[in-house]
């Protein structure tokens, strides 16, 4: 095969996988169907497949839980070929890598001709990613998945799903609104066509909002801008998945063969090198740094560089050349990370009362041992209820999911978040498990409880303002309702005594779904609100001593 | 060393600006400042305190003329929800009495909750589908089925079974999208300007198709309460004056026809329910042109509530929207 063709195939692969990634990200949303009669709602596509195929997610999941969650077995699809071929994932599949690649091609002052060639030579700082990986994996082994902050797929899903897509959605809607309000008839027809197309392709039914979307987006832009100075800086120096695949490449039987005798020292091979891996003859070629982009092969005018199975490779370096001291430093960082984080956040000692985790979430310790902060659960929630935390779960738990009932409540029969979670931090549950069994059932199963509702009687209309309301009771989805009403006589400002129905909560029946908080007409600061106490995932975050002697201390 | 002749700084005779040059520069900068001043003054003149969206005032009219040959209300019983609709319409003089050729018909079922048909929180999908079919058969140009749901609308429309059943019969399903709301002055006692979903004010005929359910504030939620679903905005404030709100809405929306689905009745834990134990199979349908009488009958029949004790019915009767006394001849 001609070298140029190979390069074109690589480009096609990047485009296809990036397109697939974006498509699945957009489809990480319940769209509903006006024709379907299905009452059990599931997503039609395997939207989390990129995360599930991510060997770093799988590897750290194994380290922290000593088992592999469901779909993470898909990681073999990447891992096994890497054993044979090397880091093909970085050059051919990784959506973040492809974006870095794209921005690296931008013409830039600092990357011209000789500068570019010089900057694409192997640099020692490229080993930084290996030390980062070591630290993150050690932390994972101790039960903290900080790795999710830097995992490239997780980063891409989080940044694009929570920041860019909602931003694009807002922009497109503003544009459509502008057209909608215009007086021109022709424009309105164009609008209808455009709206139809956009709705089918990308628009969300309701504008989603996410906390910290701006900073998440900014972080992502910063990573992209780095490429203007140094080609694929993230992939070369920081990416822990790249590092993991770099280690894995050591056994690869596919690689670069340099025919030094043909070389005229034109250095063109280094002009477009993605990995910073010295395709130039005379310098060693490192298996761990090459993205297999095949640019060097195509750029060589003398046909002096070849990729092949079982290459003759006298100048090949199999493993990343690390400094022992720095590896120790990485290990030390990994060992120290969790104790430091947990001693500041007061993990389990002083938990935030508003840290309401999505339904199916495991106990906080097990949850943090799994959650990679990819944001899939947040993206998929049809009520936009799940938001990234800032410090509610401590610095360790940054960007993990929290339910914010004021923005959206948790729909009783919806379990989409538990279906998309790639790591089982939100363990997969069915809607039947979530709502529990009905009244008449003998083997009564309890519903999943997220927390408990409480009244702020100083703000509640029937309690404080002598005004009828009951909206919270109307919406309460449990049967019998967890919110019950009691008639009371209360005098209004004119001294007129009125009878109003005052709401209270039965903590046994309340599931903490937050519907009451969501609809409370006291809009700014609701008179009924959920806190995490009573959540079924925790044995200790409980108020009531359970009946039947089954209570645990 | 640089040759002096190529160094512009060494040129002993700097170009003196010509008079024409100076003049044109002055004209340019003068014109620009004049334009800036003018633009500033003009923009300042435009400054107004921003006004809110101007509400439309309208009074939709969906009524058909009364016909003494037919009763104001019928109650029918049977096994099949579809057959019940046909039977009820036959009793009222046939669908053609209400729906004419070329009509744009809006059917307003209750699609408020993310519940399945068996849970009886929403209107029976088969009954709605049959009504769609009858309207189209009678020559309606378009039949729209819509509601402003409480829970996530796409989930409600799908899981209630109404979207699929009605669209299979040829109805246009309208989801309550944000851009479809219009600010309308309802001119009620308590309801002023509210966002109303556009199809409800852009129709020739309006069929109110609620489901009978228990409700803690009014005791029952029947026909008139169903009009909550035309509104957007913060309608959770309506409950503070629920009876007046209901009368205001009923006054604004006078439907061509009201059909109360009582095939499955949520007898407790309304209006959301959730447990099949709260549902009773009544296999009944109540239809008619007097919304007050219909609500009065359903309250009495299923919950044994005296209509006189329901303040909103009293208010509605006082406003001439119907009569509480029902006559089942």
Interface residues (C-beta under 8 A of the other chain):
Chain A: X30 X31 X32 X33 X34 X35 X36 X37 X38 X39 X41 X176 X177 X180 X205 X206 X207 X382 X383 X411 X412 X413 X414 X435 X438 X439 X440 X461 X467 X468 X469 X470 X471 X473 X474 X475 X476 X477 X478 X479 X480 X481 X485 X501 X519 X520 X521 X523
Chain B: X114 X116 X150 X151 X152 X153 X154 X155 X157 X158 X159 X161 X163 X164 X165 X167 X168 X173 X175 X177 X178 X179 X215 X216 X217 X234 X236 X237 X239 X240 X241 X242 X268 X269 X271 X272 X273 X274 X275 X276 X277 X278
